[in-house]
Structures are given as C-alpha cells and as structure tokens.
Amino acid sequence: MTDSKYFTTTKKGEIFELKAELNSDKKEKKKEAVKKVIASMTVGKDVSALFPDVVNCMQTDNLELKKLVYLYLMNYAKSQPDMAIMAVNTFVKDCEDPNPLIRALAVRTMGCIRVDKITEYLCEPLRKCLKDEDPYVRKTAAVCVAKLHDINAQLVEDQGFLDTLKDLISDSNPMVVANAVAALSEIAESHPNSNLMDLNPQTMNKLLTALNECTEWGQIFILDCLANYTPRDDRESQSICERVTPRLSHANSAVVLSAVKVLMKFMEMLPKDLDYYGTLLKKLAPPLVTLLSAEPELQYVALRNINLIVQRRPEILKHEMKVFYVKYNDPIYVKLEKLDIMIRLASQANIAQVLAELKEYATEVDVDFVRKAVRAIGRCAIKVEQSAERCVSTLLDLIQTKVNYVVQEAIVVIKDIFRKYPNKYESVIATLCENLDSLDEPEARAAMIWIVGEYAERIDNADELLESFLEGFHDESTQVQLQLLTAIVKLFLKKPTETQELVQQVLSLATQDSDNPDLRDRGYIYWRLLSTDPVAAKEVVLAEKPLISEETDLIEPTLLEELICHIGTLASVYHKPPSAFDSDNPDLRDRGYIYWRLLSTDPVAAKEVVLAEKPLISEETDLIEPTLLEELICHIGTLASVYHKPPSAFVEGNHGVQHKGLPGSAGSHLSTPKQPASNISTMGKTKELSTDIRDKIVDLHKAGMGYKRIGKQLGEKISTVGAVIRKWKKHHTTANLPRSGPPHKILPRGVSLIMRTVRNHPKTTRGELMNQLKAAGTTVTKETVAKGTEHLHRIEGRMDGAMYCGILDQHFLPSVRELKMGQGWVFQHNNDPKHTAKATKEWLKKKHIKVLEWPSQSPNLNPIGNLWRELKIRVAR
Amino acid sequence: MIHSLFLINASGDIFLEKHWKSVVSRSVCDYFFEAQERATEPENVPPVIPTPHHYLISVLRHRIFFVAVIQSEVPPLFVIEFLHRVVDTFQDYFGVCTEAAIKDNVVVVYELLEEMLDNGFPLATESNILKELIKPPTILRTMVNTITGSTNVGEQLPTGQLSVVPWRRTGVKYTNNEAYFDVVEEIDAIIDKSGSTITAEIQGVIDACVKLTGMPDLTLSFMNPRLLDDVSFHPCVRFKRWEAERILSFIPPDGNFRLLSYHVSSQNLVAIPVYVKHNISFREGSSQGRFDLTLGPKQTMGKAVESVLVSSQLPRGVLNANLSASQGTYTFDPVTKLLSWDVGKINPQKLPSLKGTMSLQAGASKPDENPTINIQFKIQQMAISGLKVNRLDMYGEKYKPFKGIKYMTKAGKFQVRT
C-alpha cells in the first residue's frame, strides 16, 4: 500500500503503459498514473515524454490530482514550452476560482513555470491576485512577483508590480507584509543600487507592528530588513530596540540571531551612560548562551557570530566562559570555534579555569584539536601577561607527557612566548632540550633551533645541540635549514672561539651544497658579513636582542622624519603580524630598501632605528580588521558572518550566476575545466615512467617474471624494465633518486682552505688563493674562486637618476666584464623612479643594454631580491 | 532563498531531490561528498560548505543528510531551522524519518515540500496547518481512499492560516476535554576527575498535549518563575504578560506542541543527581589496565534514578575488557572500543559497580588519553531545577477540563572526565 511501488517504472515499455493509464476514463486510475509519473520524476528519471497526457489531466475538480499535475508542470514546462501553453487557459481560469486555495495555487504554480511565453499571460491574473480580497492569495501573489522578476525583470518594472508590492508593506495582514518584504529584499539583491526598500519612520512602524504577529519566517525577513535602517536619533533607536527585544525569546534560533543583529547595530547609536544600554547588554547574553545548547549545526553558526560579537563587545559574554567549554563528543568544527572564543574571552579573572580546561583538552584523542588547544595556551600567555608564568608551567607539564605532537606544538608556542617576554623564562630551556630528539616536524625543529640560537650563551652545549641538527642538514626542510644557519651564526658571534669549525661547516653546506636560492643567498650574506666586518655582523645579526627603551630617543630627528616621509604606510604594516610579510607587497619592498640603505650608510644609526621598531607579537593576531568587523556586526546571522568576509563578496559572486546562468542549467557552470597550462615542456623528451608502473614492474619481477614478459605485458621497452629493476635492486626504491648536478670544482677541503685563508688574511687576492689551491692539488681559474657576486656599492645620501647612472657606469659594467658574462645577459631592475628616469633610460639605450621589461607592482624576479627579503625579515625580528 | 534540497543516505546516494526555483544539477553534491570524505565521521561534516556558485547547508538527522542549496545571501540559521522543521514534519507524518519511510511516501513528501516552501520562502510549516492541507497517511485512510476514491488533500483553505490565532483551527470539538503538560529537563554537565562540577546547565521544555473544545484561553503560573534564565516561547504565549507578571497566558494550538523551552545556566547552583567513583588506570610497562566504576545517587529528593546507561570510549590501545557488573549487562566493542553498560535502576542500598581489567596490546606504551564517561539516566516526578507549576486556569469556555502535569529529569550531555 505504499508509494514505493511507483518506483518500479524503469523499462521503456512502462512509459507506454503509463500513457494508456493517464488517458484512462477512470479517475482513480488516472491519479495512480500521475503518482507514478511524479515518483519517477523525483528520482531523476525522464518522464517528459508524457507531457501532453499529464497536462490533459489538469482539468479536474480533484484538488490532489490538480496539485500533482502542477508539480509535474513546474518540472517539465521548460523542456516543452509549446505544450505548456496548452495549460495557460486552465491556469487563468483557476485564478478566478471561488476557492482561494485554488486561486493561490494557480498563481503560485504559474510563477514557477519559467517559460517566457507563459509569463505574458501571467501578468493579468497576478495583478488581480495582488489585490485579492483573501490575504492568503495576496501573500502568495507577493512571492510570485519575486519569481517573475527572476525570469523577466523588465516586465515586472513595466507592469508596475514593484509599486504594488511596496503598497503591500502597508497591508492589514502581517503575513502579507512579511512576504512583501521578503520579495522586495530578494528583488533588491539583484539591483544593488535601486532604492526599493525605502525605509522611513512610517514604514518602520508598520514593519514593527507586523513583526509581532507574523510567522517566524516572516519575522526573520522583517528583522533583516530593519537592520538596513538608519535611525534618526538615539530616541528612535531605543524605541526600535525596545520593540525588537521580545524577539530574543523566540523559539526559532534564526529569529533570535536576526534580533541580535538589529540590536547590536542600533546599540551603536545609544549613549553608553544610558540605563537602557546596560539593560540591553544584559539581555543579550542569555539568548546567545541558549543557542549553544541547540543542535551542532546551529551551534556552529552561532559560534561564528559570537566570535564577532565578543571582539566587538566582549562585555556581553565575559561571565559566560563556561558555556564554551568543550564536550568530548562535540563535532570538531564546534570544538575549534569554541576554543577560539575561549581565548578571546580569557582574562586575568578566569585564566586559571581556562588553563585547567585547555590542559584537559590537550589529552584528548583528536590530534587537530589537541594541537589547537596547546596553541591556545600559548596565546593565553601572550594575551594575559599575568598568566604567562602559569601558562609556561602548564606547557612544561604537557611536555612531560612526552606525547610527540603535544611536545612539538608546545615548543612552537614557547618560542612565541620567548619572543613576547624575552629573558624571562630561560629556565625552561633545559627541559626543552631534553626533547630534542623527538622533534620531527619542521616547525617544531625550527622553533627549537631558534631558541638554542637565541639563548646560545646560556646553553652550555649549544654547539653540540646545533651540530646534531647539522648532520642531516640536506634532509631538513628549508625552514629548518634557514633557522639552523642563522642560529649557528648567532652562536658563532656569541662564542667565536669554540665554534669556528661549526660555522664554517654550515656556511659551506648552505652556500655550496645547496640548490635552494634562499638558503644560498642567506649563506652568502652571512659569510660576507662575517668575513668583512665581524663587528658589524654582530650588530646586524644579534640586533634582535631587545636592550632598547631609552635609546629610541637618540635617533636623529631629521633621519626619523625622513623615514616617516618615505614610508607613509609603515604604521599599517606595523600592526600586521610577521606572517603577513610578503615580498609582493610594495610597502615592504620600500621598507626593505630603507633598511638596506640604512645598513649600507650608517650601521650604528641603522641599529638604533631597527631596534626601536622591534615588534613584539601583537596580542591577537587573528583579530578581524575593525572596519570589516563593524560591517559584519551589521550582518549577524548571514552567510557573510559565518565566513567572516565582507557581504559584498557574496553579492558579486551570485550576481554573475544570476545573469549568466540560464534557468535550468545553473549547475553546468560549476566545473569549468581548467586549460592545461602548456605541454611544450614535455615535447621532444620521453615521458618519465610513472611510479605506479615502476612499482608494477618491480612487483612482477618479484613474482618471478622475466624482463621480456614484463615488458610485453606493460608495453615498455626491455631496457627500461631492466633499468628499473636494477635500480630497485641497488637502492630498494623506485622513486627518483636525487640528481647529482655538475661536479664541484673545489672539494670541501679546498673550501675550508679558502675560508681559513680569507678569514686569517682578509687581504688575500684571488691570484694568491688560486696558487694556494694549485699547491693543494686543485687547478682552477681566478673566476671560479670569485664567481658569484658582483660589486656591492655603498650609497651616500639620496640617490637620483644621475647618481644611479654613475653607479651603473662605474660598478655595473666592470662587474659584467669581470664575471666574463659575454653578450648573452639581460639586465633587470624594478620600476623605481630613478630606474625609469629619463637620464637612466638614455644611458641604458646608449650602452645597448638589454633591459628586462618589468610590469608594474610585479614581485621581484631577481634572485638577490630573496636575499634582501630575508635580510629585512631577520632584521625586523 | 532556499534553491534546492537533496536527501543523501548513509552510503552517499542522493535518493530525493526537490527544486523550488530552477533545477540545480546533482553535481553540486560532489562538493559535499568531498567535504564528507575529509571529515572522518559523518558528524564532523561542516554544516556550511562554499562552492564556486552555491552554498551547501546541511544537517544530519537519522543518518540522512538534508542538503540545502543556496545561491544568494541567506541567514544560515534560517536554512538550518527550516531543515529541522522538514525533518520534524516527516517524523510527524510517517512516525519515523528514514530513507524507507520517505521512499514509501514519496508523493506525500513531495506535496509537503511543495507546501512548505514557495520559491524558497517558507509557506506553511506549522504541523497543524499542514495536516489540514495534506492528510497524514494512515492505514485506515489509505483503505478508505481506495474504496471511496477520495483524496488525502484537504479541499478547504485551512482556517487557521488566516485567523488571528494562526496556530489554532476553529470548530474543534472533543468529548473528553483534557490538557496535559510535561516538564522535561535535561541536565548537561562536565564533572572533572575529582568529582567537582566544571559546568552544569539545564535545558528544560514544557511540552503540552491540549485537547480542548472551542477557543480556550489558558494561564499557567509557576511557584518559582525567577529560576528561568532564558525562555523561548511558542508564538501563542503573550509575551507582555510574561514580562509583567511571569505568567504564561495563551490560546493553545490543538494537539501536541512545545509551549516553552528554558535554560537554567551554571550561574545558578545546579544539583547533580548522580555521582561516579572511578579508577581507570594503566601502568607503564604492564599490558593490563584497571577499571573500576561505581555509581550512586545524590540530591535526588528520594526519587529513583532509572534507565541508567554508562558509555565510554576506551583508548585505542585497549584490546579487550574483562569486567564484571554487579547489576545490568555490559558490552565492549573491540573495533570501535566503545564500552557500554546498561545499568537500569540504581538501588541506593546496593550501589551498582563495574570492575575488572582491560588488556592492552602487548608491548604497547601506556595510552595517553583518559577516557571520558558518558552517563544517561532518567528521574521521574522531579524537575532537577526545582521548577514547579503552581496552577492552570482556563477562561473563555464553560466546561471543566481534566488537567495533568508530569515532571521528568533526563541526562543530556552528562560527562565525567577521568
């Protein structure tokens, strides 16, 4: 007796059978047949062939049958527009039916048939229904205007339906008002600039009256609409707030959140000393707390919004910390949001409980959650200074658990704590060092190395520790390699006597054996710094130590002024977290140049400037920008609030779809295949065998097959098969082995020879070095010893185009000659005004120098740019 | 507004789709399936998923994902609330909300969905009104329909949809006039290792079943209304009178409805009705762990704690548990590591306990995490918050109704950390 029997229509013969049934004389049979058709439709089967037969069933006085036929029509009218016209007459007739239910149903269904030809006939019935005596019909008609607008916006405007809709806002029935508001908001969304929702105090009053009496969904539409209104004065905002407050007690959480949005917005206008303001603040907390006991999906949306609210007005929920405690069976997305809010609410008053909770979370099963909990402890330490000590001891407790990922995460956050409170918690270093061996994640290793380097003078065996890292230098990730290089240089500067060998080793590893340009460049600059001027090196590398305060005042006022003139946006960059630093950022590039100029002109002044700017980690780096936050507060409860993006981002997105997508094919835009980038690189070269095939070869070989049979089976050459198997026998892997690269001209021994000589006798010439090497058994040219760098020039004063030309003339061309670069090179520099000055351009043209065309604002293409970037990050830290 | 709805079962098949505007291709669900794959548990699928042109908002109920497709800015809570309403309506109509039930009644489901939403705007979501528009399927009605050829769609415009009391239809008649109220409280709590309460809060509801003739006007008053921190009402409750006098005054809908839900937060002292003594420990180097658990009642005002069910997710390293229960039965699933113990009623004279050993993987190190114990229980005839209904009066009708009130306390998310 159930509907599942309808699902049996699958074979082609069934369609014919259905056709016969649909045309049967018996009502009962007809209805059964229509039901079968609908059932097939719901599961996505194509029953459009039956269109004329189903439409024929439309003229009936049986309401259920009528409804079913309407359902069918809505689905298939698009594919059979000519047939759909046949139904128009019945629709028009039904719109005049004495039964309001049928009138409403007819106008509703007509609006859903997205066929242009039908919309022409829709206008008259719709106009009548909008003025129908029955409110049920009016409210259905109001929605129908929105449907029609979606199909043909021009028609709606021409026919004056928008004005009729606006009039409905003053309707006597609250349900009609609510639907009119909903329809208008939807239409307004596709006309961002039109003044459809013209809100004045009179309409506001009507909306507020309707708000109390309409359905829950209507309340949401009206509240969302209210939020767009700007009250004239604080009296008006107070009265609106008073009338909206009862909505906080609604059972529907969407109504509650929309009400919170309206209240948060209008509160802005209330004077803070008003009694009512305090009352309102108190009233906001309980409904927000109640939202958290709802289903997890609701909780998630509520939490994302609460996250905004606590940033804007932390006082609302400051006593409600406990409701954000995590239950072990909360879904992970709820857990992570709760954790975030807990940190935002953490204060000196509640930090003890929060820490106890966080510690508890750190022993949970879910690894992601545990990691975030450990990070949260670090953030608490940075946020609440008084708690830092307790946080550190909590972290130490966690390290004692020896759970691998907990230890690693703890070390990463302890590094941050050191940066915020330097020279305060070094006593824990010993404990950290015990766990050195268990660190296998790059971030944790880098953090540990940073700590060792920073506090090298207090760690007796710092050199041993760092040396242990150095053993597997080439297997480390870049992050660790860079950190290790810096740490060893720091160590060397602090304990020069015992660590010469170590620093030499790391420099040679970084500069000669590495193919990572970042690492090489950094290695070179340290090397040059150390070999030319160890004192300056100390000043630059160890500049991170904060011994500042009064010294800041010593900066020459004119220099300071110039700095500020040059970088107008320094302040904004300043507030950003270090992680946001990026070489694509022109502000940063400028800043880098200034540092560079500073360093090359007057290292002492540079030190002062740089030290003065040392940014401590800001308390909450992931705070939302104030303006965005304000905008989001006005959109609480919306999609935008869940993603913490400006709402405009959403409007734009769907705009395109609305205009681009043909109705019925919107889904087809979903996956635009990406154009394959280019396949030129694979031309003329045999494609490398996929690891899959290589593995297969090895498997077949293991199974005892010969080379020939394997080759035949997989369609590969016998020699290839042989090569793969030989490699597997030798290296036990099928993966690509590291490539060897060109042989080193100078053996490591030679390198240390050069280093030693240069360090002891900085004035050694290249010729002498060459001779020395020859004596040691290696014959090289002068250039090999020197190759790598061009001249470095120190600039005095401000540089302009003419000066730049001078530099190019005196240093650049000689460098080119000395490096024996010949003719096949291209000169590159960015679009700095002096580089693009007329004088410069002329000079370049005169000398026939090929210049790389540089798009404006493009990131630095020059590898040395990476070095400068590294330098400024180092210096800023 | 809501564009389309897809229903997806546990094995990832889309078994029903409904479009209120233009048709959105099924392929949008691929984004959902991707998210589902990333989340290890079905519960962890994020409720809001962005795709290039749409947003997918989903809820998981009865192992079915209800995925709504959104194309423009819509409050996500609006969508989630609506989806919950869909689930409730299905449950109301078919008794259960399962794939089989939905498939069995697919035409009714379609009629319902069409009636609940028009062009993405909610049309009729009140169960009273829906039932007038579309009669719920019952065996009797199906038989009558087949014989008489009548339909299960109402012919008349439901009266309630337009009257001043949209939730109540006119002309209701009963021979026995009765009004029952159930005060049900759920207690959510986190108890720490040492037995002290970290958080405790109470979610309470008053569900009503009112079968009264005509247009009765009821008032319900409490002995201690100040207890309630935050209240949400059925639309029928007059908010002004609650604000002024703390009295619930309302014209009730016909039949079952939720009059009120409330929240008593941790700021007030919340009594914890059970205590747990536990000792779950592992020793370093030993392949055995000790498990010792005793339950007891406290602060229950002499009422019995019933239907007690203890469950705990034991650490992954646990191979098996060899326990003995002083009462009830326990099961341990070695695959999911879920230990559950069906205790039944707690006898205060002879406290139930579960003792024994857990065997660990040989040579494995001591598990890092401490299992949390989840407890479910019921206490009849008591509202743990102490809330008491004072009296119920009826105005506007002449007959004397039969009135009844019941209290019950249940455990919500009641967790004990070890």
Interface residues (C-beta under 8 A of the other chain):
Chain A: M1 T2 D3 S4 Y6 F7 K27 E28 K31 K35 I38 A39 T42 V43 G44 N62 L63 E64 L65 K67 L68 L71 N75 N99 P100 L101 R108 G111 C112 R114 D134 P135 Y136 T140 V143 C144 A146 K147 D150 N173 M175 N179 A182 A183 E186 E189 T215 E216 W217 I220 D224 P246 S249 H250 A251 N252 S253 A254 V256 L257 S258 P286 P287 V289 T290 S293 E295 P296 E297 L298 Y300 V301 A302 H319 E320 K322 V323 Y325 K327 Y328 N329 P331 I332 Y333 E357 E360 T363 E364 V365 T401 V403 G637 T638 L639 A640 V642 Y643 P647 F650 V651 G653 N654 V657 Q658 G661 P663 G664 S665 A666 G667 S668 H669 L670 S671
Chain B: M1 F15 L16 E17 K18 H19 W20 K21 S22 V23 V24 S25 R26 S27 V28 A39 E41 E43 N44 P46 P47 V48 P50 T51 P52 H53 H54 Y55 I57 S58 V59 L60 I70 Q71 S72 E73 V74 P75 P76 L77 F78 I80 E81 F82 H84 A100 K103 D104 N105 V106 V107 V108 Y110 E111 E114 D118 N119 F121 P122 L123 T125 E126 I139 T142 M143 T146 G149 T151 N152 V153 G154 E155 Q156 L157 Q161 L162 P166 D188 I190 D192 I198 T199 E201 Q203 D229 D230 V231 S232 F233 H234 P235 F239 W242 E243 R258 S261 H263 S265 S266 Q267 Q313 P315 R316 D368 E369 N370 T372 N374 G412 K413 Q415 R417
